[in-house]
Amino acid sequence: MPWTETKPGLWQRPIGENEKFIKFIGDRAHQTGREHWSVTSGATFTLNKVLDSSELSGKCMEAWCALRFKHPSIACTAENDKLTYFVPSTVSVIDWAKETFTVHGSDVSEVNVVATLQPSRYTTAHLLPTEKKVLLHFAHWRTDGYGALQLVNAFLDKLCWSVNDDNTVLPWGQEVKRLTPSIEEVLHLPITATPDIIVATKEYMKTLAHTRGAVGVALKSDRQPAPAGTQSTRFRLSETDTRAVLDACNARNISLLSAVHASCAALTYLEASPEHRDKHYTSTMRFSLRPHLPKPYCTADFAATLYTGGYMFPVPASQSWLANAKQYEEQYNTGITADFLKSRRQYAIDVLGILQKGASPSDPPQSEVDISSVGDAEALVSPQQRHGDTVLEVQDVSIGVETLTRQIYCFLWTFGGRLELSLVYNEAYYEADRAKQMVQRLGNILMTELGTVCEP
């Protein structure tokens, strides 16, 4: 159902089935003060105008308020299976901004912020003025990796306008036209599944069984401590090495994503206990639905919503790196079919039903290196914003999720002609030194298998 004005200034719609299933996963961790799979995106930037920390904070606050009117769904709330948005007054916009926008001190780093993030009823923004870094934090039901970076781009655009002292009047009350619909609404999926939808859904549900008995990274101990903060470690290739990697991928008729995916499988085997290295490796085939949606839903105007999907896919221990990469390439090229799209509502309903029944966890718990990619991040975050005589340049971007399990997530993207590999993990289960070694190993596997040599 679309957004409806139920009272003057009060707009509501049901939470979509995919949003509901992802929200359930995140909400289960609220009792610990955290939110599994919450998304954090960010950017480091420079300005051609000198602003002290106070001035920059003020301009960022203005940009944050402007972003709310460009993308109002960042300010909607979820309760009782409904999303709610209030058209704000001047006072309520300021109250919202004070609640959701945080300026951190000079002694706080991105790692500190991410490790201490807590659930919020809204999207939140975090400014590290000394580093000129902004971070946006979302419950995953609100958006996906592509949308999260598009929203960073929109924020930076508003910041550039603000620094340029643009006095554009905000379109008060008209922002409701930009509230985002669910993926089920966009795809016109029926409330009641048809026989062909049920058949298609069952095929994707079957893939969940591949997680049982799969290989995983060996844990530092058999004990099961409570999850702690989310941490990450990165491996960045030079522009020269990145070009060499891309050329080598092209020569083998595989994408960069398929090559990194095969490297994640290889890393998992290297980090597994020797007695488990004959098991199959299972990971997620993740797809952005955005390029497959009709206009305007495929555009950045609909960044503040969840338009993604996936299924599980195994490869055997006996298969080579290149064979795995070729198999992943085939899956990525054919994964979004008509059956995949039409099963999105019923698949979410069925998975949520399993989760609500408290299905028994894997034994041992899943601990593979899984994968998520946003591809060319420059397609999502412009390297430069220019308004009037104000120029904002982006030096770096980041994307990741909060994880409260033993699974490790590899995020990959390119920006500024350089490949970035980021491993996200929970510090209760993996030590920082080991995680750093793993991401370096991952980069070395990629370059070795492609026959390239890393610059010293």
C-alpha positions in Angstrom: 0.0 0.0 0.0 1.2 3.6 -0.7 1.7 6.3 1.8 -1.6 7.7 3.1 -2.4 10.9 5.1 -4.3 9.4 8.0 -4.5 12.8 9.9 -3.5 16.3 8.8 0.3 16.2 8.5 0.5 12.5 9.5 1.5 10.0 6.8 1.7 6.3 7.1 2.1 3.0 5.2 2.6 -0.6 6.1 6.1 -1.9 6.5 7.0 -3.9 3.4 7.7 -7.6 3.8 11.4 -7.3 3.0 11.7 -4.4 5.4 9.9 -6.4 8.1 12.2 -9.4 7.7 15.4 -7.4 7.8 14.0 -5.3 10.7 13.3 -8.5 12.7 17.0 -9.5 12.3 18.2 -6.1 13.5 15.7 -5.7 16.3 16.7 -9.0 17.9 19.9 -7.3 19.1 18.2 -4.3 20.7 18.3 -5.9 24.1 22.1 -5.6 23.9 21.9 -2.0 22.9 23.0 -2.8 19.3 21.4 -3.5 15.9 22.7 -6.3 13.8 23.2 -5.4 10.1 22.8 -1.7 10.7 24.5 0.2 7.9 27.1 2.9 8.2 28.3 4.9 5.2 30.7 7.8 5.2 33.0 10.2 3.4 36.1 12.3 4.1 36.0 15.6 2.3 37.8 18.9 1.9 36.5 22.4 1.2 38.1 25.3 -0.6 36.9 27.6 2.1 38.4 27.7 5.6 35.8 26.9 8.3 36.6 26.3 12.0 35.0 23.3 13.8 32.1 25.4 15.0 31.3 26.9 11.6 31.6 23.5 9.9 29.3 21.9 12.5 26.7 24.6 11.9 26.8 24.2 8.1 26.6 20.4 8.5 23.5 20.8 10.7 21.9 23.0 8.0 22.7 20.3 5.4 21.3 17.6 7.6 18.0 19.5 8.0 17.9 20.1 4.2 18.5 16.4 3.6 15.4 15.6 5.6 13.3 17.5 3.1 15.0 15.9 0.1 14.8 12.4 1.6 12.0 12.5 4.2 12.1 8.7 4.8 15.2 9.2 6.9 13.0 10.8 9.5 10.1 8.2 9.4 9.6 5.9 12.4 8.5 2.3 12.6 6.0 0.9 15.1 3.3 -1.8 15.0 4.1 -2.8 11.4 3.6 0.7 10.1 6.0 3.5 9.0 5.0 7.0 10.1 6.1 10.4 9.0 5.1 13.7 10.5 5.3 16.9 8.5 7.4 18.9 10.9 7.1 22.4 12.4 10.1 24.6 12.8 10.5 23.5 16.4 10.2 19.8 15.6 12.8 20.0 12.8 15.3 21.5 15.3 14.4 18.9 17.9 14.9 16.1 15.3 18.2 17.5 14.2 19.5 17.8 17.8 18.5 14.2 18.5 20.0 12.7 15.3 23.1 14.9 14.5 26.2 14.4 16.7 29.4 16.3 16.6 32.3 14.3 18.0 35.4 15.5 19.6 38.9 15.5 18.2 39.8 12.4 20.1 37.1 10.3 18.4 37.7 8.2 15.3 35.4 6.5 12.8 36.3 3.2 14.4 35.3 4.6 17.9 31.9 5.8 16.5 31.0 2.6 14.7 32.0 0.4 17.7 29.6 2.3 20.0 26.7 2.9 17.7 23.3 2.2 19.2 19.8 1.7 17.7 17.8 4.9 16.9 14.3 5.5 15.9 15.7 7.6 13.0 18.7 7.7 10.7 21.5 9.5 12.5 24.5 11.6 11.3 27.9 11.9 12.9 30.5 14.6 12.1 34.2 14.2 13.0 35.2 17.9 12.3 38.9 17.4 12.8 39.0 14.7 10.1 36.3 16.4 8.0 34.5 13.1 7.9 30.7 12.5 8.0 29.1 9.2 8.8 25.4 8.2 8.3 24.0 5.4 10.3 20.8 3.5 9.3 18.8 0.5 10.4 19.2 -1.8 7.5 15.5 -1.9 6.8 15.8 1.7 5.8 18.3 1.3 3.0 21.0 -0.8 1.4 24.7 -0.2 0.6 23.9 1.6 -2.7 21.3 3.8 -1.1 23.5 4.6 1.9 26.2 6.0 -0.2 23.7 7.9 -2.4 22.5 9.5 0.8 26.1 10.5 1.7 26.3 12.1 -1.7 23.1 14.0 -1.2 24.3 15.2 2.2 27.5 16.5 0.7 25.6 18.2 -2.0 23.5 20.0 0.6 26.6 20.9 2.6 28.2 22.5 -0.4 25.1 24.6 -0.9 25.1 25.5 2.7 28.7 26.6 2.7 27.9 28.7 -0.3 25.3 30.4 1.7 22.4 29.4 -0.5 19.1 30.6 1.0 16.7 28.3 -0.8 13.5 28.0 1.1 12.7 24.4 2.0 9.5 23.0 0.4 7.6 22.7 3.7 5.0 19.9 3.6 5.7 19.0 0.0 8.4 16.5 0.9 5.8 13.8 1.5 5.7 13.3 -2.3 9.2 11.9 -1.9 8.4 9.3 0.8 9.7 6.0 -0.5 7.5 2.9 -1.3 8.5 -0.6 -0.4 10.0 -2.9 -3.0 6.8 -5.0 -3.1 4.9 -1.8 -4.0 7.3 -0.9 -6.8 7.3 -4.4 -8.3 3.5 -4.6 -8.0 3.7 -7.9 -6.2 0.3 -9.4 -5.2 -0.5 -9.7 -1.5 -1.5 -13.3 -2.0 1.1 -15.4 -3.8 0.1 -17.0 -7.0 1.0 -20.7 -7.7 4.0 -19.7 -9.9 5.3 -17.3 -7.2 5.1 -20.1 -4.6 7.1 -22.4 -6.9 9.7 -19.8 -7.5 10.0 -18.9 -3.8 10.5 -22.6 -2.8 13.6 -22.7 -5.1 15.2 -19.8 -3.4 14.2 -21.1 0.0 16.0 -24.3 -0.7 19.3 -22.4 -1.0 19.2 -21.7 2.8 20.1 -25.4 3.4 23.6 -24.8 1.9 24.6 -22.9 5.1 24.5 -26.2 7.1 27.8 -27.9 7.4 29.7 -25.2 5.5 33.3 -24.3 6.1 34.1 -21.3 8.3 36.9 -19.3 9.8 38.4 -21.0 12.9 37.5 -19.2 16.1 40.0 -18.1 18.6 38.3 -20.2 21.3 35.4 -22.5 21.8 33.7 -20.2 24.3 30.8 -18.1 23.2 31.2 -14.6 24.6 28.6 -11.9 24.2 29.2 -9.8 21.0 31.2 -6.6 21.5 31.8 -3.7 19.1 32.0 -3.9 15.3 35.4 -3.3 13.9 36.9 -3.1 10.4 40.2 -3.2 8.7 41.0 -2.2 5.1 43.4 -3.1 2.3 43.7 -0.5 -0.4 45.4 -1.2 -3.8 47.2 1.6 -5.7 45.8 2.9 -8.9 48.4 0.9 -10.8 47.6 -2.3 -9.0 43.9 -1.7 -9.4 44.3 -1.3 -13.2 46.4 -4.4 -13.3 43.7 -6.4 -11.4 40.9 -5.1 -13.7 42.9 -5.9 -16.8 43.6 -9.4 -15.5 39.9 -9.9 -14.7 39.0 -8.8 -18.2 41.5 -11.2 -19.7 39.8 -14.1 -17.8 36.3 -12.9 -18.7 35.4 -12.4 -15.0 34.3 -9.3 -13.1 36.2 -7.8 -10.2 33.3 -8.9 -7.9 33.6 -12.5 -9.0 37.4 -12.4 -8.5 37.1 -11.0 -5.0 34.3 -13.5 -4.2 36.5 -16.4 -5.2 39.2 -14.9 -3.0 36.8 -14.7 0.0 36.2 -18.5 -0.5 40.0 -19.1 -0.6 40.6 -16.9 2.5 37.9 -18.8 4.4 39.6 -22.1 3.6 43.0 -20.8 4.6 41.6 -19.5 7.9 39.6 -22.7 8.6 40.6 -25.5 10.9 42.5 -28.2 8.9 39.9 -30.8 9.7 37.1 -28.6 8.1 38.8 -27.8 4.8 37.0 -30.5 2.9 33.6 -28.8 3.5 31.8 -26.7 1.0 31.9 -22.9 1.2 28.5 -21.1 1.2 28.1 -17.4 0.8 25.4 -14.9 -0.2 24.8 -13.9 -3.8 23.7 -10.3 -3.2 22.0 -8.1 -5.8 20.9 -4.5 -6.0 17.5 -4.4 -7.5 17.8 -0.7 -8.3 19.1 -1.1 -11.9 16.2 -3.4 -12.6 13.4 -1.1 -11.4 11.4 1.3 -13.5 12.0 5.1 -13.3 12.0 6.9 -11.0 12.7 4.1 -8.5 16.0 3.3 -10.1 17.4 6.8 -9.4 19.1 8.3 -6.3 15.8 10.1 -5.4 14.8 6.7 -3.9 18.0 6.1 -2.0 16.3 6.0 1.4 14.7 2.6 1.1 15.7 -1.1 0.9 15.9 -2.4 -2.7 18.2 -5.4 -2.5 17.9 -9.2 -2.4 19.9 -12.4 -2.5 20.2 -16.1 -2.0 22.8 -18.6 -0.8 25.2 -20.4 -3.1 27.8 -23.1 -2.4 31.1 -24.1 -4.1 32.9 -27.4 -3.3 36.3 -27.5 -1.5 37.8 -29.4 -4.5 37.2 -26.5 -7.0 40.0 -24.1 -8.1 40.0 -20.4 -7.5 39.3 -19.7 -11.2 36.5 -22.3 -11.4 34.9 -20.6 -8.4 35.3 -17.2 -10.0 33.7 -18.4 -13.3 30.8 -19.9 -11.3 30.2 -16.7 -9.4 30.4 -14.8 -12.7 27.6 -17.0 -14.1 25.5 -16.4 -11.0 26.0 -12.6 -11.0 25.1 -12.4 -14.7 21.9 -14.5 -14.4 20.9 -14.0 -10.7 18.1 -11.4 -11.2 15.5 -13.3 -13.2 11.8 -12.8 -13.4 11.4 -15.6 -10.8 13.8 -13.8 -8.5 11.9 -10.5 -8.7 8.4 -12.0 -8.3 9.4 -14.1 -5.3 10.6 -11.1 -3.2 7.5 -10.7 -1.1 6.9 -14.4 -0.4 10.5 -15.2 0.2 10.7 -12.5 2.9 7.5 -13.8 4.4 8.8 -17.4 4.5 12.2 -16.4 5.9 10.6 -14.3 8.6 8.4 -17.2 9.5 11.4 -19.4 10.1 13.1 -16.7 12.2 10.1 -16.1 14.3 9.8 -19.8 15.1 13.3 -19.6 16.5 15.0 -22.1 14.1 18.0 -23.7 15.7 21.3 -22.0 14.7 24.1 -23.7 12.8 26.5 -25.9 14.8 29.1 -24.7 14.7 27.9 -21.1 14.0 28.4 -19.7 10.6 31.8 -17.9 10.4 32.6 -17.7 6.7 33.9 -14.6 5.0 30.8 -13.3 3.2 30.8 -10.6 0.6 29.0 -7.4 -0.3 29.9 -4.9 -3.1 28.8 -1.5 -4.2 31.0 -1.6 -7.3 32.2 1.8 -8.6 31.5 4.1 -5.6 32.1 7.2 -7.8 28.7 6.3 -9.5 27.1 6.8 -6.1 29.3 9.6 -4.5 30.5 12.3 -6.8 34.2 13.0 -6.2 33.5 16.7 -6.4 30.6 19.0 -5.5 30.6 22.6 -6.8 28.0 25.3 -6.0 28.9 28.9 -6.8 32.5 29.5 -5.7 32.3 26.6 -3.2 34.1 23.4 -4.1 33.9 20.2 -2.0 36.1 17.3 -2.9 35.7 13.8 -1.6 38.9 12.1 -0.6 37.5 8.7 0.6 34.3 6.8 1.2 33.4 3.9 3.4 30.5 1.4 3.8 29.9 -1.4 6.2 27.4 -3.1 8.6 27.3 -3.8 12.2 27.8 -7.5 12.9 27.1 -9.3 16.2 27.9 -12.8 14.9 31.0 -14.8 14.0 30.5 -14.1 10.3 33.0 -11.7 8.7 31.9 -9.5 5.8 34.1 -8.3 3.0 33.0 -5.0 1.5 34.5 -3.9 -1.7 34.3 -0.8 -3.9 36.5 1.3 -6.1 37.0 5.0 -5.6 39.5 7.4 -7.1 40.7 4.5 -9.3 41.7 2.4 -6.3 40.2 -0.9 -5.1 39.2 -1.0 -1.4 38.7 -4.2 0.5 37.2 -3.9 4.0 36.7 -6.7 6.4 34.1 -6.1 9.0 34.1 -8.3 12.1 33.0 -8.3 15.8 35.9 -7.8 18.2 34.5 -10.4 20.6 35.4 -13.2 18.2 38.4 -11.9 16.3 41.5 -10.0 17.4 42.6 -6.9 15.5 45.9 -8.3 14.5 44.3 -11.4 13.0 41.7 -9.4 11.1 44.5 -7.2 9.7 46.4 -10.2 8.6 43.2 -11.7 7.0 42.5 -8.6 4.8 46.1 -8.5 3.7 45.9 -12.2 2.9 42.7 -11.5 0.9 44.4 -8.9 -1.2 47.4 -11.1 -1.8 45.2 -14.0 -2.8 43.4 -11.8 -5.4 46.6 -10.5 -6.9 48.4 -13.9 -6.9 45.5 -15.7 -8.5 45.3 -13.0 -11.2 49.0 -13.1 -11.8 49.6 -9.5 -10.8 52.3 -8.2 -8.4 51.5 -5.7 -5.6 53.5 -2.5 -5.6 55.8 -2.3 -2.6 
